[in-house]
């Protein structure tokens, strides 16, 4: 039996590019090489496409993928050169220009099947403000928030925050993930600094009410038949689950499944599936919740390309459900081909 080709696309132009490399290296080791042949392509910080390694068997433990510090310019290619008939792309890309619908649109123009949500769902979920508006229309509970858009009167927005929310608040770029550019503000001075930092990453900001809550996550898998996992909990050794805590210091542990009431777990799974359908999701997502001491549930965000690193919650959640990492990848490839076939059929 001939092997199918998976095109592993990683790197990217966003501030989350290093997370992408970590995720891609984990994926390349988890793939079942009895069934798949893997080609890897690196998108450099400047947007160049670079042809990197190919794998016919599981890479050695010390094998590393190309990064911005180890680019080989002579291996540069045209973006369209990644096309290969019958191949499936796994775009292990996080953040803007990778998870926001842009790369998905590029792959659709090339007529390549790809893992993950489509253009619209990717762009909706990437923008935290738009996501909140869509979820509000479905009656899904969320924490109170205000928005700050570049060009608006920032002083008036600060007054609105202080009138409608209470400190602490969290300031987030609307279109970033992996905790990049997010700050906790305990007072007005910190709020101003947080706004200035977030504006470095986006022109649309979200200011959310801080809540004393546990962070619970649910994995989502499927196209029309949407499956969810039992919830898992992010157990933090630090007060704020920032980028360094997630990916550098590993100051977190996972409690899978989370120790929460069964009714709470079922409600979260129901909200997760509803939210996924509301944005038009397909393939995969991770749904993140807050759970307060009073038992209130708030949906925080949908991540349409969750981390796939060795510490990442998403593959661990599915492993707990009996779907091992290599089988999860194979399922995602199958879902990608199903979506591609249906998309082609709709072009009548």
QUIBELKA-V799068 format. One record per residue. RES is the residue in one letter. SS is DSSP state (h for helix, s for strand, l for the rest). PSI is psi in whole degrees, -180 to 180 (NA if undefined). Layout:
res | ss | psi
RES | SS | PSI
RES | SS | PSI
//
This chain:
res | ss | psi
X | l | 127
X | l | 150
X | l | 148
X | s | 151
X | s | 128
X | s | 127
X | s | 112
X | s | 111
X | s | 123
X | s | 176
X | s | -116
X | l | 175
X | l | -10
X | l | 171
X | l | -8
X | l | 15
X | h | -34
X | h | -34
X | h | -39
X | h | -42
X | h | -45
X | h | -43
X | h | -45
X | h | -39
X | h | -35
X | h | -42
X | h | -44
X | h | -26
X | h | -24
X | h | -17
X | l | 143
X | l | 103
X | l | -2
X | l | -23
X | l | -23
X | s | 147
X | s | 137
X | s | 129
X | s | 136
X | s | 141
X | s | 134
X | s | 130
X | s | 114
X | l | 167
X | l | -31
X | l | 1
X | l | -6
X | l | 146
X | s | 130
X | s | 129
X | s | 128
X | s | -142
X | s | 159
X | s | 146
X | s | 128
X | l | -8
X | l | 168
X | l | 126
X | l | 155
X | l | 162
X | l | -26
X | l | 5
X | l | 131
X | l | 144
X | l | 159
X | l | 144
X | l | -179
X | l | -22
X | l | -5
X | l | 28
X | l | 140
X | l | 98
X | h | -32
X | h | -14
X | h | 10
X | s | 144
X | s | 168
X | l | 143
X | h | -38
X | h | -14
X | h | -10
X | h | -13
X | l | 136
X | l | 127
X | l | 134
X | l | 5
X | l | 157
X | s | 131
X | s | 133
X | s | 97
X | s | 89
X | s | 69
X | l | 134
X | l | 144
X | l | -171
X | l | 149
X | l | 22
X | l | -38
X | l | 6
X | l | 13
X | l | -16
X | h | -49
X | h | -30
X | h | -42
X | h | -41
X | h | -44
X | h | -33
X | h | -38
X | h | -37
X | l | -8
X | l | 49
X | l | 129
X | s | 146
X | s | 150
X | l | 134
X | l | -175
X | l | 160
X | l | -174
X | h | -52
X | h | -50
X | h | -39
X | h | -45
X | h | -38
X | h | -48
X | h | -28
X | h | -33
X | l | 108
X | h | -32
X | h | -48
X | h | -40
X | h | -46
X | h | -39
X | h | -40
X | h | -45
X | h | -35
X | h | -35
X | h | -20
X | l | 1
X | l | 23
X | l | 126
X | l | 139
X | l | 159
X | l | 156
X | l | 148
X | s | 162
X | s | 160
X | s | 152
X | s | 117
X | s | 136
X | l | 132
X | l | -18
X | l | 166
X | l | 103
X | h | -37
X | h | -40
X | h | -37
X | h | -38
X | h | -41
X | h | -39
X | h | -40
X | h | -47
X | h | -21
X | h | -34
X | h | -17
X | l | 168
X | l | 147
X | l | 145
X | l | 154
X | s | 162
X | s | 132
X | s | 127
X | s | 137
X | s | 138
X | l | -27
X | l | 38
X | l | 160
X | l | -166
X | l | 26
X | l | 16
X | l | 128
X | l | 8
X | l | 137
X | s | 151
X | s | 132
X | s | 126
X | l | -11
X | l | 179
X | h | -39
X | h | -43
X | h | -32
X | h | -45
X | h | -43
X | h | -39
X | h | -40
X | h | -44
X | h | -42
X | h | -47
X | h | -34
X | l | -14
X | l | -23
X | l | -18
X | l | 162
X | l | 1
X | s | 123
X | s | 151
X | s | 131
X | s | 114
X | s | 147
X | s | 127
X | l | 141
X | l | 147
X | l | 99
X | s | 157
X | s | 151
X | s | 114
X | s | 138
X | s | 145
X | s | 132
X | s | 144
X | s | 139
X | s | 132
X | s | 171
X | l | -92
X | l | -32
X | l | 95
X | l | 122
X | s | 148
X | s | 158
X | l | 165
X | l | 145
X | l | 151
X | s | 156
X | s | 138
X | s | 113
X | s | 113
X | s | 143
X | l | 4
X | l | 160
X | l | -33
X | l | 123
X | l | 78
X | l | -175
X | h | -47
X | h | -41
X | h | -35
X | h | -47
X | h | -19
X | h | -56
X | l | -17
X | l | 47
X | l | 43
X | s | 157
X | s | 162
X | s | 133
X | s | 105
X | s | 116
X | l | 161
X | l | 145
X | l | 84
X | l | 160
X | l | 147
X | h | -38
X | h | -37
X | h | -43
X | h | -43
X | h | -37
X | h | -42
X | h | -43
X | h | -37
X | h | -45
X | h | -42
X | h | -47
X | h | -40
X | h | -43
X | h | -42
X | h | -44
X | h | -35
X | h | -36
X | l | -2
X | l | 32
X | l | 157
X | l | 151
X | s | -87
X | s | 159
X | s | 164
X | s | 130
X | s | 125
X | s | 131
X | s | 157
X | s | 140
X | s | 113
X | s | 168
X | l | -27
X | l | -6
X | l | 8
X | l | 139
X | s | 131
X | s | 129
X | s | 124
X | s | -54
X | s | 164
X | s | 130
X | s | 111
X | l | -14
X | l | 77
X | l | 160
X | l | 145
X | l | 26
X | l | 176
X | l | -18
X | l | 2
X | l | 143
X | h | -41
X | h | -55
X | h | -29
X | h | -36
X | h | -43
X | h | -32
X | h | -39
X | h | -27
X | l | 2
X | l | 6
X | l | 101
X | l | 158
X | h | -51
X | h | -38
X | h | -33
X | h | -45
X | h | -44
X | h | -40
X | h | -42
X | h | -38
X | h | -43
X | h | -44
X | h | -38
X | h | -42
X | h | -37
X | h | -45
X | h | -42
X | h | -46
X | h | -42
X | h | -40
X | h | -41
X | h | -38
X | h | -31
X | l | -14
X | l | 70
X | l | NA
//
